[in-house]
Amino acid sequence: MRLSEQNHFQLTPQRFGNVAFKDWLNQVRLNSTTYLQEALDPKLHLAIPEIKVYLEESFGNSTRIDYGTGHEMSFIMFLCCLYKISCLQLDDNVSTVFILFNKYLKIARRLQQTYRMEPAGSHGVWSLDDYQFVPFIWGSSQLIDQPRIYPPAKFVEEDIIEKYSNDYIFLSCIKYIKEVKKGPFAEHSNQLWSISAVGSWAKINQGLIKMYKKEVLGKFPVIQHVLFGSLLPIRRFPIQQ
């Protein structure tokens, strides 16, 4: 269902979270099997009952009308499942990021704006971003050994953002933040401002991966909602004495 197809769902005015999002997400859930059947090779249809759960959880929570890194993680898991069932191959890595994930990111942002979704589990000014995390990891890796935006401190410069935001995921994220937030960047995005002082994109990328493991994958409030099944199992590792 397209965001523009709102004929049957009234956008009810309210300050935080528009309840019409429940209708939108319900339509996704009702049609997810059909969407995946149309997109996947018939021989992969047996995997749909498992992988559709990750897709349905990728857009936000219909009760709280919020969205956060846990929902973003769900979409990453959906992509992982597509690799697991061989719908995607290693040769698709670049397209997975720059086409599939980028399209998802645009949908997520549209939902956040249209339905005024609350950030799920945000730490406010001390968060990397109110809603997203993964595009900063992939975006920083894209900028490693890229002389156009070096040193990294350049990513906060207006002319650099305007010139390269369509080419680099990291800069597109910075541009979006600047569009939706008011005030000095150093105040409303302190973590990103601090990152600009790091000497290389490789170090930024390594630091973001460690931060993601700790602040997203390592947080029980996020992981408790994850479905572990045949494609993405969870295993108990023996405790070493």
N, C-alpha and C positions, 0 to 999 in steps of 0.2 A: 504494500500500500504506500503510495507516494504521500509526502507531507502535504502536497497541494490538494489531495483528495479528502477534503474536510467536510463534504456536503452533509454527511450524516452525523457529524460529531461537533457539537457546539463548543467553541473555545470559551469556557467559563472564566471570566476575569477573577483573579485572586492574586494575592501578593506573592506567595511562594508555591510553586508547583501547580500547573494547570491540570485538573483532573481529566481533561480530554486525552491526556497521554495514556490513560488506562485503556481507552478505546483503541488507540493506535497500536499499542503493544498487544492487545488482545487479537487484533487482526493479523499481526505477525505470527502469533502462536497458532491461530486457526489455519493459516496458510503456509506455515514453514515447511511442512512435508511436501506440499505441492511444489513450492519454489525449488526445493532441493531435488525433487524428482525430475523437474525440468532442466536443472543445471548439471546433474550428475549422470554418468553413464549408467544404464540400467543394471549392469553387473555390480554396481556399488550401492544399490538401493537398500540392501540389507543393513547397511551402516547408518541409515538415516535416523532411526529412532534414538540412537545414541548421540550422534553429532548435532542433531537439531537442538538439543538442550543447550549446548554451548552458544549456538546462534541466537536462540531466544533470550538468553541471559545477557547478551552483548549490549543491549540498548538502554538498560536502566531498570529500576525497581518501580513497579506500578503502584505499590502501596505507599511508599515514601515519596514517590516521584523524584527520585534522585539518580545520579549517575556518578561513577567514580572509577578508580583504577581496577577495582574488582570486575566491573563490567567490561572494561577494556581488556583485561586479562582473559575473560571468557571468550572474546573474539580471537585472541591469540591462540587459545586452546582449540577453537574451531578450525583455525588455519592449520594447526599442528595435526589435527585429525585428518584434514584433507591430504596432508603428506603421508600420514600413516596408512591411509587406504589407497595411496598411489594415484589420487586424483591430481595432486601436484607433485612435481619432481624437483630435484636439486637445480635443474636448469631454470626453474620458475622462480627462484629466490628473489631476483630483482623485481620481477613483475608482481610478486606477492606483496612486496613492500610498496612499490610506487604506483600500483594500480589497485589491487584489492584493498590493502590497508588504507591507502589514501582515500578511496571512495568511502570506506567505512568511517574514517575520521570526519569527512565532510557531513555524512549523515548524522553522526553523533553530535557535532556542533550545531547542526540545524535543529535537532531535537532539543538540545539544551536551551537554545534561544527561543524556539517556538513555544515550548511548554514550561519555560522558566524553571528548569530542573535544578534542584539543590545539589551541591557537591557532596558526594558520599564519603564520609570520613576525612574531610579536608582539615588540615591543620592551619588553615588561613594563610597568612603572609609567609609562614614558614614551610609551606608546601612547595614542591617543585612547580606544580600547576594545580589549579582547582580540580581538573577533571582527568587530564591525560598524563602518561609517563613514557610509554613505549616510543612514541615518535621522537622523543629527545634522545633515546638510546640509539635508534636507527639513524636519526638525523645527525648525531655527533659522529657516528661511524662513517657516514657519507662524506663528512668534512675532513677526515684524516688525510693528510698530505695534499689538501686542497689549498693552493696558494691564494685564491681569491679572498677567502675569509681567514686571514692569518695575520697576526695572532688572534686567538678566539675573542679577545676583547672587542673586536670589530662587529660582533653580532648584535651589539646594542646600538650601533650607529644607524641613524635613520636612513641615510642614503644607501647603505649596504643592505638593509632590510628591504627597502623599496626595490632595489635593483635585482636582488637574488632570491626573494621569497618564493617565486614560482619554480625555482630550480632546486632549492634545498629544503628538506622537511623541517629541519631545526629552525631555519629562518621563517618559514611559513607559520610555525607555532608562535614565534616571538611576535610576528606581525599580528596574528589573531589576538594574542594577549593584549597588545597595545590598543587594539580596536575596541575591546570589550571592557578594559579597565581604565580608570582615570587616575591621574596623579603621576608622580615620578616613578619610573620603572624600578628604581632601587628600593622603593618603599612597598609597592604592591607585589613585587616579585623578587624578594630579597635573595632567595636561594639561587635563582638564575643569575641575578646580578653578581653574586659571589662566584659562581661558576666562570663568569667572564674573566676573572683574574687568573684562572689556571693557565699554565703556559702552553699546553698543547691539546689538540682535539683527542689524541690517543689517551691522555690522562683523564680528560673529561669523560670519555666513553667508558673507560675502566671504572671510574668513580661512580658513574650512573648505574652501571650493571650491579656493582656492590650495593648501592643504595636501593635498587629495585628488589634485590634478593632480601634485604633487611626490612624495607618499609612496605613491601607488597607481598612477596612470596612468603616472608617470614612472619606475617601477621595473622594470627588466628581468626580475627573478625573477618578477614578476607577469605582465607582458605576454607573456613568452615562451610561455605556455601558451594564449594566446588564439587561437581560430580566426578567421581573416580570410577571408571569402568574398564572395559576390555581394551580400549584404545589408549586411555590415559590412566593406568592403574596406580595405586599407591601401595608401597611396600614398606614393611617395618625392617629397618636395618639393625643387626645385632649390636648391642652396646659393648664397646671394647673396654675390657677391664684395665 
